Amino acid sequence: MLDLHPQYIKDANGEKSLVVLSAKEFKTIIEELEDLEDVKLYDEAKIEDSGERILFSDYLKNRKQNNV
């Protein structure tokens, strides 16, 4: 679990409208979000995977032929 110490800035009505975090805490949150995005993309790719594989050399050959 993240150990955060947010500070809040209130608007004219006394409602919390902004959050202040230390740079370290902000960086930690961004890293966690990036990790979650990676997991999401992996899961999506796994679902879409048909199991079909080609050799890298064949991929390069096909790519070269298609770019001509």
Buried (B, 14 or more C-beta within 10 A) or exposed (E): EEEEEEEEEEEEEEEEEEEEBEEEBEEBEEEEEEEEEEEEEEEEEEEEEEEEEEEEEEEEEEEEEEEE
